[in-house]
């Protein structure tokens, strides 16, 4: 027989309130994401309104601190944050054309096909912009100018679609034949004929099967009188590229069958070629960075100001809030929830900027030598030190530094750039890993290109400066900086 029993247990569990969840979400956002979130709230919450440019933003502490900053000219030039560049502040883009502009009716190729009849209708500027074709679209257009049979044209289209982003044909003809729906199956000679056609559609080097063929196609397109062309063709037609990468001059002289001067010209010619010709059609997305704070030197002191471009312009709509309090209706819950969320947003926005400002000031205080002397003077710093100094949790500091940027006279840096672990020195002190990488970069920049510094030599030179690191550490840092090893940096 089964007996039912009841067991009462006490359980403690930490649950984030909705307001705290919103605070955490806003803090870890980047400046661009935060702006989008704020605009969304302004568009959906009736109790929020956008303050005008002549009105104060809802950050009294920030405004007071900004007003207290002297207006003297800083010692070093500060990056202009008003222009749109990949590393500068992006102003709000215009989204509409002038409604009074009516384009001529005969222009129909690149303009929107449908037009409204309303006098006040506005057209999105993005609809009027031409899109740059990618590699395959460009080659298809080039192919349309040739008079080909339906079969040859289909073969060329299959080859074009099989190209990768670098412009190479990585698939065999047998693999392509499986997706070519035609009878009879194309022969190898037909594939080769179509391939030669595709290879001459645009810049030489496209539709190559490997690097050697890519470079050979580019060399074949040059005039025969170009110095070093014949020797370069012999190098790319065999294993000469492997010896070129290893700087093996003796083997290159044997393969190219020429003297040292001609070999030098051939090597320079090969280095001038494009190993990835398809990348010039790549569509790169622009990633705009908006700095959250601006650091400048005023009267010998480094000051931190919040970037005015990211200052929030949202405030509580006092008129609507007053009307809601005076209203008498049965169902007040939805509007009351909207009002509560608006108040939470305003407070959390203030807290977000206050936290970012405090963390930025702590970073500048710790890394003052960096702003004076550069990368080599960057001190070791961890999140825990800043958290203990500000009385915050380490996770809060981590969120306040993620995807946050600082505009300084030395450039725009992510907050995370100023945090690096420490390495011991011979004198018993410490230095940051970023400073060690900067030292390695300086040593490599000043080396003799005919006798580049090896990792062992770099380790010994760092030891003479009091920085004790292992050779594998130097090799790791050099790889992170995308600097090739010594044998690949040697110039013939």
N, C-alpha and C positions, 0 to 999 in steps of 0.2 A: 504494500500500500504506500502511495506517495504522499508525503506531508509537505505542505508549503511553508517555507520559513521566510522571515523578513530580517534583513540585516541593515542597520543604520550606521553609516560611516561619515566622518567629517573629512572633507577634502579641500585643500587650498589650491587655488589656481589663479595665475596672473592673466588678466584679460585687458587688452587695450580698449579704452573708451573710444567712441567715434571721433571725438575731438583730438585725442592723442594720435589716433591713426592718421588723421588729416595732417597733423603737425609733422609727423615723421615723413609722410609722403611729400609734403612741400619742401622739407629740408633737403631731401636727397635729390631733388630735381635740379637740372641744369637751368641756366638763365632762360634759354629758349623754351624749354618745357614749362617752366614756371609762368612765363608770359602767356603761353597758350592756355594753360590751366586757368589763369586769371581772366583771360578773355572769355573763356567758356562759362565761367561763373557769372561774369557780367551779363552775358547773353541769356542766361537761364534763370537767374535769381532776381526777382523783381525788387528786392530790398537792397540791391547793390547798384551803385552808379559810379560812373567814371568821373573823377575830379578833373577840372580844367588845368591847363598848364600854369595858370597864375594862382592856383590854389595849392595849399600845403598838402603834401602826401601824408598818409596816416602813420608816420614814423617820427614822432616828436624828438626822440632821443637822437636819431640819425640827423635830423635837420639841425638840431642844436650843435652836434659835433661838427657838422659840415660848415656851419656859420662861424664856428670858432677857429677854423683853419685859416692862417694868414694867406693872403693872395699874392705873395711875392712870387717872382719868377723862379721856378725850380732850377737846380744846378745842372741837371741833365735833361735832354729833350724827352718828352713823353709821347708814346705812340698816339696818333690821332685815332680816336674811337668813333669818328663820325662817318667814315667811309666803309663801304662793304668790301671786305677782303676776307680770304680764308682765315686770317688770324686777328681780325679787328671787329669792332662793333658793327652789327648790321642794322641799319635803320629800317623802319617799317616800309615794306615795298608797296608801291601803288598798285591797286588791283583793278581800277576801272579806267576806261577811256572817257574822254570828254563826250558827253551825250550829243553835243552839237555837231560832231564830226560824222559825215556820211560818206563813206568811200565810194568811188565810182563803181557802177554796176558791172563794167566790163572786166574788172579784176575779180576773178572767181577761183583761180587755181589754188591760192594759198590762204584765202580768207574763208570765214565760216560760210557754210552752204545755206544755212537757215538764218533769216533775219526777222525780227519782230517788227510790228508796225506801230508799236506804242512810241509816243514822242519822248517819254521819260525813260525808255529802256536803255540800259547800259550794257556794254559788252565786256566780257572778261579779257584783259590784255593777253592772257595766256593763249587764247584761241587764235590770236593774230600772229603768234611767234612761230617761225619755221623750226622744225625739229631736225637736228643734225642726223643724217642717216648713219647707221652703223656699218661695219665692214661688209656684211652680207647684202644689205640693202644697196650699198654703193656698187658692189660688183654686179648685182642683178640689173641695175640701171645701165651699167657699162655694157653688159651682155646684150641688152635690148638693141644696141646700135649695130649688131652684126646680123647679116643674113645667113641663117643656119636652117638646116632641116629640123623638123620637130624632134627627131631622135637625138641629134647632136645637141640641140638646145636643152633637152631634158637631162642629158648626161652632164652638161656644164652646170645646170642648176643643182644637181645632186652633189657635185664636187664643191660648189660654193657653200651649200648648207652644211657640209661636213667639215668646213674650216673651223678651227678653234679661234679664240680671241686674239691669239698671237699671230694668226694668219697662216698657221701650219695645217697640213693635211696629215693627220695622225692615223687615219684608218686605211686599211688595205683595200684594193679594188674588189677582192672577194667579198668583204663585208659590205661594201657599197652596192654590189650586185644583188645582194639579198633584199635591199630596199628599193631596187629599181624595177618597177613593175612594167616590163616590156618583153616582148618575144621577137627575135631570139635574145638570149643573154648576151650582153656586150662583151666583145673580145678585149684582150689586153691592149691591142693596138688602138681600138676605139677609145678606151679609157685614156691612153697616153695622148691621143690627139686632143681630146677634150681638156686634159690637164694642161697641155701646152697653151691652149687657148685661154684658160683661166689665168695662167701665170703671166700672160701679157696684157691682161685687162687693165691693170693699174700699175702702181710702183713695183719695180722688180723685187722679187723675193717672196711674194705671196704664193700660197699653195705649194710651198716646198715640203718635202717629206722629212727633212732633218736640217740641222744647222748648216752642214756643209753645202747642201743644195741651195739653201737660202742665200748664203754668201756668194756662191758661184753664180747664181742668177743675177745678183747685183753687180758682180764683176764683169759678167758677159755684156751687161748693158752699157758699160763704160767704153770710152774711146780707146782704141788700141795704143794710142800714144801716151796714155796716162802712165807716169813713172811707177814701176813696181807691179804693174797689172799682171804680167805673165808669171812672175814669181809668186804673186798672191794666189793666182789660179792653181798653181801646182801645190801650194800649201793647203788650200781648202779642198782639193780633190783627193787628198790622202789623209794620213794621220798627223798632218802638220799642225792642226789646231791644238792637239794634245800637247805637243812640244812647245807651241806658242804660249799656252797657259802656264807651262812649267819653266818658261824662259830658257829652254834648252837650245842654245844658239847653234851648237855643232850639228844637231840633227836637222834643224831648220835649214842650215846651209846645204846639207846633203840633199834634202828633199827639193828645195827650191832651185838648186844648181845655179847659184849666183854668188856674187861677192857680198861683203858685209854692207856696203852702202845700199846696194839694191835690196838686200834683205830688210834693212831698216825702213826703206820706202814701202816695201810690201807690207810690213807689220803695221805701219801707220795707216796704210790704205785699208787694211782689214779692220783695224779698230774704228775707222770712220764709218763702217757699214752699220746697218740697222739689223740686229739679230732678231727683232720682233716687229716686223713691219706692220702687222695688223693692229698694234696698240694705238696708232695714231687716229684710229676711228673709234677708240673706246670712249664711252660716255662717262665722264667722271662727275660724280655728285659733289657739289660744293658744300662743305661742312663749315658753316660760319660759327665763329667763336665769339661770344659776347662776354667780356670780362665782368666779373661781379664786383670787384673792387679796383680802385686805382691807387697806386703807391707813388708818392712823389716826395722829393726832399725839399723841405722848406726851412730856411735859416738853420741848416745843419741838422735838422731832425727829420726822420722818415715818418710821413703821415699817411694814414690809410683812410680813404674816402669811399663810400658806396658809389658805384657808377650810376649817374643820373639816368642813363638809358634803361636801366632795369628797375628803377624805383617804381613801386606800385602806385597806380592812380585810382585805385578802388576805394570807395568809402561807403558807409551805411547811408542809405537814402532816408534822411530824417523825416521827410514829408510822408512817405509811404508808411514808415514805422509808426508815426503819430496817428495816421488815419486808421491803421490796423488796431492800435490800442483803444481807440475811441469807438470802433465798430462794434455792433451788437449782432452777432449771427450765430447760428446753431453749430455749424461745422467750422471750427477755427483751427483744427489740428494741422491740416496741410500748410496753411499760411504761417502758423506758429513755428512749424518745423523749418520752413524757408527762412524765417527771421532768425531763428537760432543758428542755422548753418551760416548765414551771412555774418553774424557776430563772431562765430568761431573762425571763419576765414580771415576776417580783419585781424583778430588777435594772433592767429597762427602766422600770418604774413609778417606782422611786426616781430614776432619771435624768431622767424626764419632769418630776417635781415640782421637782427641783433646778434644772433649766434654766429652768423657768417662774419660779421664785423669783428666780433671778439676773437674768433679763431684767426682771422687775417692779421689782426694786431699782434697776437701772440707769435705768429709765424715771423712777422717782420722784426719783432723784438729779438727773437732767437737768431735770425739769419741776417742781422744787420751787416755783417762783413760781406755777405754775398752781394748785397746791393752796392757796396763800396768797391769790391775788387773782382767780383765775378764768380764763376763756377768753382775755381780752385779754393775759394774761401768758404764754401758751403759746409756748415757744421752738421754733425750727426744729430738727428732728431727723430723721435718716434711719437706716435699718437698718444701714448700713455702720458708723456711729459706735458703735452698741451692740455690733456684732459684733467690731470691733477692740478695744474696751474689755474685753470678756469673753473674747477669744481663741476665738471661735466662728466658724463659717462663716455668711455672710449668709443662706443658705437655711435654716440652723437657726434663726436668730433670726426669720425670716419664719414658719416653722412654729410657733414658740413664741408668736407674737403673733396668729396667725390664729384667730378664734373663741374668744379668751380675753378674759375680762372682769375688771375691777378695781372693787371696791366702795370708794368714797371718801366723805368727808363731803359732797362736792358732787354725788354721784350715782354711778351705775354706768356705766362707760365701757369700751368695747372697747380693747384694747391699741393697735390701729391708730390710735385717735383722737389719740394723743400723737405721732404721726409726721406731719410736714408739711414741705413744702419751704420754703425761705427766700425772702424778698423784701427788696430793699435799701431803705434809708431815706435821707432827705436828709442825715442826720448821718454817713452812712457805715456805720451798723450794719445789723443785719438783724432781721426779724420774720417770724413764721410766717404762712402763708396762713390758718390757723384764727384767728389773732388779728385779721387784717384783716377776715375775715367777722364776727367778734364786734364790731368797731368799726362796721362798716356796719349791723349789726343794732341797735346802740345808737343810732346816728344816726337811723335810720328810726323807732325806737320813740319818740324824743323830737320828731318832726317835727310841724308843724301840719297837721292832716288836711284843712284847707281849701286848703292850699298845700303839698302833699307835695314832698319833695326829689327832683329828677331825678338821673339817673346822673351827669350833668356836675357838678351841685352837690355830690353825694357825693364825686366825685373831687377837687374843689377843697377840700372840708372835710378829706379825708384828707391832702391835700398840706400843709395848714396844721398838721397834727399830725406832719408829717415822714414820712408814708408816701406814696411816689410810686408810683402805679399808673395804668394806662390806663383810659379810660372803659369799653372793652369788657371789661376785667377786672372792674370793678365790676358791670357788667351780668351777667357770667357768675356771679359769686359771689351776686348777688341772686337769680338764677334757681335756683341750687343750694339756696338757703335757702327756695325756694318763696314769694318775696315778689313780688307783681305790680308792674308799672311804675308810675310816678308818676300817670299819667292814670287808672289803675284804682284807685288808693288815695285819690283825691280824694273827699271827702265833700261832698255838696251842702248 
